[in-house]
Amino acid sequence: MSYQIPREHWYQIIDVFTRIDELLETLIKQNNEIINLLRSIQVQPSIGGEPIIVRRKRANTYKVYVLDLTTARSDEPLGLMEEGITASSMTILRVDAPFQIKINSRSHEGIDASVGASWTDWEIHEVYISNDAADPLYVPGGGTKNKYGVIYIEWGD
């Protein structure tokens, strides 16, 4: 079955084709201008021969810091600066009671500690700890057990 376009509508089809043709001509002109611009750019040859490879020092030393959370603290340093440590990563391993950390500055906003929270590829110069004194855990049969926070620190020598 074939369909014939009535002669009175031919002008509409011719108009559409004319518009497409004009659009294509405009695009070809713009494309040629871009090609000419790209040809005019001069690329400088690289200086030197071998590529420069930068390798980050890998962590080869670690320390585990245990915090007694039954003792209150307010932005108390963990002691990295005092020990001459610049850590590259830190992970919180244990949180028996809420505490917050601030990395590198007391003026930073505190971060609530949670087990598994980790910072990698950092330059950690100091960690500041804040917590309210936690009530000790009462052990069945008498006695108490302190609540702890544990932080794992890595650095390269």
VOGU-3710 file (C-alpha; in Angstrom, 3 decimals, decimal comma):
1> msyqiprehw> 0,000/0,000/0,000  1,436/3,328/-0,912  0,703/6,707/0,449  0,680/9,814/-1,649  1,221/13,247/-0,279  -1,315/15,688/-1,665  0,231/18,423/-3,819  -0,974/21,166/-1,459  1,334/19,759/1,303  4,496/19,436/-0,790
11> yqiidvftri> 5,661/22,878/0,230  5,739/21,758/3,895  8,034/18,844/3,104  10,286/20,970/0,928  10,449/23,545/3,756  11,549/20,869/6,264  14,275/19,570/3,935  15,485/23,116/3,303  15,767/23,754/7,050  17,699/20,525/7,568
21> delletlikq> 20,035/21,448/4,717  20,667/24,901/6,240  21,332/23,360/9,647  23,840/20,921/8,151  25,637/23,752/6,360  25,905/25,691/9,649  27,253/22,636/11,485  29,844/21,975/8,767  31,035/25,612/8,990  31,368/25,386/12,802
31> nneiinllrs> 33,165/22,065/12,520  35,657/23,525/10,021  36,292/26,496/12,339  37,046/24,117/15,224  39,390/22,076/13,041  41,259/25,238/11,991  41,550/26,350/15,634  42,937/22,968/16,649  45,475/23,090/13,813  46,685/26,502/15,013
41> iqvqpsigge> 47,526/25,195/18,495  51,204/24,436/18,861  52,074/21,589/21,177  55,307/21,973/23,127  57,470/18,871/23,137  57,998/17,370/26,555  61,232/18,190/28,325  63,298/15,313/29,616  63,056/11,697/28,781  61,761/9,421/31,471
51> piivrrkran> 58,432/10,019/33,233  58,550/11,049/36,873  57,040/8,481/39,200  56,008/9,548/42,677  55,453/6,824/45,212  53,844/7,465/48,541  55,639/5,989/51,502  53,711/2,982/52,729  52,784/2,489/56,334  55,149/0,091/58,053
61> tykvyvldlt> 54,558/0,960/61,692  51,443/1,009/63,831  50,274/1,598/67,356  47,064/0,782/69,172  45,827/3,455/71,577  43,486/2,309/74,359  41,336/4,986/75,991  39,723/4,454/79,391  36,340/6,101/78,786  35,467/6,184/82,482
71> tarsdeplgl> 37,791/9,235/82,598  36,350/12,480/81,177  38,333/14,348/78,506  37,950/17,653/76,701  40,009/17,895/73,500  42,819/15,876/75,087  45,585/15,031/72,581  46,221/11,379/71,840  49,963/12,124/71,865  51,018/11,738/68,234
81> meegitassm> 52,915/15,052/68,165  54,665/14,259/71,408  55,773/10,911/69,959  56,840/12,478/66,628  54,253/10,520/64,647  52,543/11,722/61,477  49,971/9,038/60,822  48,796/8,100/57,340  45,677/6,272/58,478  43,514/5,712/61,518
91> tilrvdapfq> 40,733/3,240/62,340  38,450/3,095/65,365  38,351/-0,495/66,612  36,267/-0,308/69,782  33,690/2,055/71,270  32,261/0,957/74,639  30,882/4,442/75,386  30,409/7,606/73,281  33,442/9,752/72,502  34,397/12,272/69,838
101> ikinsrsheg> 37,579/12,886/67,904  38,981/15,943/66,157  41,749/15,474/63,597  44,742/17,869/63,543  43,015/20,821/65,252  40,926/21,459/68,330  38,945/23,998/66,304  37,550/21,321/63,955  34,096/19,921/64,515  34,021/16,763/66,624
111> idasvgaswt> 33,332/13,432/64,915  31,358/10,806/66,821  33,462/7,666/67,135  32,021/4,495/65,672  33,544/1,058/65,237  35,066/0,707/61,784  35,316/4,442/61,068  38,516/4,866/59,096  40,652/7,639/57,607  43,222/6,668/54,975
121> dweihevyis> 45,696/8,709/52,917  45,730/11,492/55,510  48,468/13,406/57,249  47,295/13,070/60,826  49,518/15,074/63,154  47,300/14,827/66,225  43,947/13,437/67,334  41,972/15,170/70,076  39,605/13,140/72,238  36,523/14,361/74,118
131> ndaadplyvp> 34,138/12,295/76,208  32,011/12,426/79,316  33,059/10,009/82,043  31,277/6,728/81,331  29,867/4,670/84,173  31,845/1,475/84,620  30,215/-1,779/83,656  29,105/-3,848/86,656  30,223/-7,450/86,440  27,956/-10,201/87,804
141> gggtknkygv> 29,321/-11,511/91,082  30,709/-8,096/92,094  33,230/-5,651/90,760  33,317/-3,318/87,819  34,883/-3,248/84,407  35,955/-0,048/82,666  34,670/0,974/79,247  37,235/1,520/76,522  37,791/3,110/73,169  40,480/1,680/70,914
151> iyiewgd> 42,124/3,557/68,024  44,546/1,964/65,548  47,117/4,342/63,968  49,496/3,583/61,037  52,431/5,551/59,647  55,574/5,090/57,576  59,080/5,585/58,907
//
